[in-house]
Amino acid sequence: MKKHCEYQLMKFYKSRYRCSLSNKGCPSVAESTYESFKKEFVYPNHFQTLEQLKVQLFDYVNW
């Protein structure tokens, strides 16, 4: 179930942000922020549903 939710998170993220962080002109700050996001939010959490993921993501972003 964890792999499925991680896949859903990445699918959700990619649908909102189409720019690749490795594209020319994308600062290293963006890459660092994305890495921190994964370490603080994605890896330690286990989401049972996509709705749970969306609620927790909203809370994480808007703390």
C-alpha positions as YAML, in Angstrom:
chain: A
units: angstrom
residues:
- id: 1
  name: MET
  ca: [0.00, 0.00, 0.00]
- id: 2
  name: LYS
  ca: [2.89, 2.36, 0.78]
- id: 3
  name: LYS
  ca: [4.28, 2.10, -2.78]
- id: 4
  name: HIS
  ca: [0.85, 2.86, -4.22]
- id: 5
  name: CYS
  ca: [0.46, 5.97, -2.05]
- id: 6
  name: GLU
  ca: [3.97, 7.17, -2.92]
- id: 7
  name: TYR
  ca: [3.10, 6.69, -6.59]
- id: 8
  name: GLN
  ca: [-0.14, 8.65, -6.09]
- id: 9
  name: LEU
  ca: [1.78, 11.44, -4.35]
- id: 10
  name: MET
  ca: [4.28, 11.73, -7.19]
- id: 11
  name: LYS
  ca: [1.46, 11.60, -9.76]
- id: 12
  name: PHE
  ca: [-0.39, 14.33, -7.87]
- id: 13
  name: TYR
  ca: [2.78, 16.45, -7.59]
- id: 14
  name: LYS
  ca: [3.71, 16.03, -11.25]
- id: 15
  name: SER
  ca: [0.21, 16.92, -12.39]
- id: 16
  name: ARG
  ca: [0.53, 20.27, -10.59]
- id: 17
  name: TYR
  ca: [4.20, 21.05, -11.32]
- id: 18
  name: ARG
  ca: [5.37, 20.10, -14.77]
- id: 19
  name: CYS
  ca: [8.82, 21.70, -14.58]
- id: 20
  name: SER
  ca: [11.66, 19.32, -13.89]
- id: 21
  name: LEU
  ca: [13.99, 20.41, -11.12]
- id: 22
  name: SER
  ca: [16.94, 19.43, -13.28]
- id: 23
  name: ASN
  ca: [16.01, 21.84, -16.09]
- id: 24
  name: LYS
  ca: [18.38, 24.67, -16.88]
- id: 25
  name: GLY
  ca: [17.65, 27.70, -14.74]
- id: 26
  name: CYS
  ca: [16.16, 25.77, -11.84]
- id: 27
  name: PRO
  ca: [18.13, 26.82, -8.77]
- id: 28
  name: SER
  ca: [19.68, 24.38, -6.35]
- id: 29
  name: VAL
  ca: [17.37, 25.85, -3.68]
- id: 30
  name: ALA
  ca: [14.43, 24.18, -5.42]
- id: 31
  name: GLU
  ca: [16.22, 20.82, -5.45]
- id: 32
  name: SER
  ca: [17.11, 21.21, -1.78]
- id: 33
  name: THR
  ca: [13.53, 22.12, -0.90]
- id: 34
  name: TYR
  ca: [12.18, 19.12, -2.78]
- id: 35
  name: GLU
  ca: [14.66, 16.81, -1.03]
- id: 36
  name: SER
  ca: [13.64, 18.21, 2.37]
- id: 37
  name: PHE
  ca: [9.97, 17.73, 1.45]
- id: 38
  name: LYS
  ca: [10.58, 14.08, 0.67]
- id: 39
  name: LYS
  ca: [12.56, 13.50, 3.89]
- id: 40
  name: GLU
  ca: [10.10, 15.35, 6.14]
- id: 41
  name: PHE
  ca: [6.77, 14.47, 4.53]
- id: 42
  name: VAL
  ca: [6.87, 11.62, 2.01]
- id: 43
  name: TYR
  ca: [9.12, 8.99, 3.57]
- id: 44
  name: PRO
  ca: [7.94, 9.06, 7.22]
- id: 45
  name: ASN
  ca: [4.20, 9.05, 6.39]
- id: 46
  name: HIS
  ca: [1.92, 6.22, 5.35]
- id: 47
  name: PHE
  ca: [-1.28, 7.24, 3.59]
- id: 48
  name: GLN
  ca: [-4.25, 4.92, 3.41]
- id: 49
  name: THR
  ca: [-6.15, 6.96, 0.83]
- id: 50
  name: LEU
  ca: [-5.49, 9.72, -1.64]
- id: 51
  name: GLU
  ca: [-7.86, 11.97, 0.33]
- id: 52
  name: GLN
  ca: [-5.75, 11.46, 3.47]
- id: 53
  name: LEU
  ca: [-2.66, 12.35, 1.46]
- id: 54
  name: LYS
  ca: [-4.28, 15.55, 0.17]
- id: 55
  name: VAL
  ca: [-5.38, 16.65, 3.66]
- id: 56
  name: GLN
  ca: [-1.99, 16.01, 5.21]
- id: 57
  name: LEU
  ca: [-0.19, 17.65, 2.30]
- id: 58
  name: PHE
  ca: [-2.39, 20.74, 2.68]
- id: 59
  name: ASP
  ca: [-1.62, 20.82, 6.43]
- id: 60
  name: TYR
  ca: [2.11, 20.38, 5.77]
- id: 61
  name: VAL
  ca: [2.24, 23.18, 3.21]
- id: 62
  name: ASN
  ca: [0.04, 25.58, 5.18]
- id: 63
  name: TRP
  ca: [1.34, 25.08, 8.72]
...
